[in-house]
Amino acid sequence: QTRLPYSSFLCLAVLLLVAMLLSACKKEEKRPSVLEEIKQQGVLKILTRNTPMTYYEGADGPAGMEYELATLFAEHLGVKLEISSNHDIKEIYQSLSKGEAHVGAAGLEVSLSKIHEFLYAPEYMQVQPIVIYNRRNKESKKPKNLDDMIGSQIAVIAGTESARLLRELQSEHPKLSWKETADLEATDLIRMVQEKVLDYAVVNSNELDINLAYFTKVKEAFKLPGTHKLAWVMPKQRDHTLYQETKVFFAKLAEEGHLEQMQDRYYGHKEELDYVGVQLFLRHVRNRLPKYERHFRTAAKKYDLDWKLLAAVGYQESHWKPHAKSPTGVRGLMMLTRNTSKEMGVTNRLDAKQSIYGGARYLAKLIRRMPERIKEPDRTWMAMASYNVGFGHLEDARIITEHMKKDPSKWIDVREHLPLLQKRDWYKHTKYGFARGQEPVTYVQNIRQYYDILSWYDTRLQQLAQNRAIERPVSQSVSFSIVPPVL
């Protein structure tokens, strides 16, 4: 039996190893790119935060600028959108590192400390970090600089560039101390300043802009140095195909003007939605209401409503302006969404008569939809709150009310708990998530005031002018970490 020399065996082993390496390389070459995998799987996985700046459940379905952008990007790729919300900033970065999603679209700031591990898509907005204060809080006056804030209750969201910036500025202001939390969002901090739980907070300019109409006591004190860039974030993977596609997508949005329009829709309006002066209302009663009173009367009669109540809803929605338009796209005198208009048989939302009839039909539907155990007038108040915030969010508030051992069939109890839908430690446990819970409370209160003025024009005018809704502070139980002064 002939034996091959040792050198021949060695050559065969080397050839076999080379063949295996070549085969492995070919298999690696056949593996699709990240972008191709997304298209093959047909799903784009997005991580976001449940906030009014990013993603939330509106009265007419999902809303928020990040949601709109993500929806457009999924359409651009020709795939379905899968969104996971209720994450804080740290959780988003951790999940992306583990490959649990493709993109973090959550109003995130470009962070130089993270660029070694992550890729940032082209910025879609620049914002400024600002200090906010309560202009009616005599105990904490408007600060002019950071030194004026020393010794005060200050808070910032953990993991943000504003938190990093404060640490940098602390070298120049060593006595400065503040609190950081990942349990809340900017909206929570703004509300806490409004309610005097905090003296000051640091938020981004866009976060204040979108909340100004709802927290009217909160104002900007001064800007901190620099600007922050908002952008999507992706993990650094085996290739940059998804990143390159985001560059194409955002360039197209900017070129076609869609990005600018979207920013204007969400941040370009600072119109106040709370009550207006009684005198202004009375002037509109004299000058505007006569044009539409007949339609309010006939529509209310058709749908078994009080015409004065229907007119009050119309005033709260648009100040009786038939061509009114909100930042979220609802239009007309009764501010109907496209879906609601279609459902109510309204073909032209800008036609005052159609809008009034559509709004009357929709309000009547909401009243009928309320559980039978809810009696009047609570039934109507809750239906109006649903008209404003959506039926799902109202149900979330009623569940919370019951959980707190109060009566979910009583408006006086439900309105006390609706603002909890603005707090992350509450809304993350609800079905429909974040909602501007204080807005429907103010909304219903305003309508009731307008209704009273229409009903008892002379005898109750002075009383109603003095009987404005008083916001009730809510106690906080939030986990904060203290950043002490540098001693």
C-alpha angles and dihedrals in degrees: 000000000000117000124206115236118255091252090059091053089050091052091050091050092050092049091049091051092049090050091052092049092049090050091051091049091051091051090049090050091053093055109108122242122256091260092048091050091054091051093045092050091043094220134103111201114210130185117204144155126255099241137121089251095054121016135345141145108263128194089267099039136284116355142167134105095264090050091053092047092047091048091052092047092051089051089048089055093041094237139114121267120237113188127191115189137171092076127133122220096265092049092052093055092045093050092048090051089055092051093245093135141013103230139017106217102173112121089275123173121230105257120200089202091063103043091095089066105026141045121225121211118225111296115260098190142015119216136181127230109238139182114233130199141177108260091203097049106103092188094061111037125194108292120221096199143354093277089062088060098055111124093019132115104264128170139184134177112264117243095026127121087244089063090049091047092053090055090053092048091048089077087066094039103036095172092059116113131175145165128252128198138178092190094078140046131225091268089059092052091049090051091048090054088048090053093044092243086123128033094209141356136191115229137152120270094245090053091056093043094057092047102041094095091056101041103043097170093060118090139169113265100184142324125257117226122278136013132266123224118219116213144147117265131216133181117253102256137175090288140012099231095118091047091051090050091053088055090054091046097051092043089055092048091051094046093051093045094241094121093054092047091050092050091049092050093053103030108016096080126070096171113152115238099189127092121311126212118289091234091056090050092050091051089054090047088058099040108030110022096066089065092059106023093100091055092048090051097048095041092048091049091050093052098036097250134135106259092216090055091049090049090050090053089050091052094049090049101047112350083250094298111147093201097047118140130189128212089254095056103256111139147190137041092305093035098234124182120233092253094049092046091053092047092049094047096250111151097177117035091189093060104098096211094049091046093051093048091045092049092048092050092047094048090049089051091052091049090052090047093060114102114268092242090067107089132196135311089020089054092060094042091053092046089054091049088052090050086059107036104019133263094263095056091048089054089050089054091048090052090051089048091054090046089055089055094251129123113273089195093062120081092208089063098038093050089055090059102037091086088061087075086074092060118086094214087061107032094050087070096050129091097238100033127206121023134162090253096177092056098069089046091055090039094057093042091053093049091050090052093049090047092052091050091051091047100044102023099167108023099047103035097098093042094052092046088061097039101077122157114269115212112231117222115235122216117243131223102177130147109245129176116214121229102203126211118270106253 
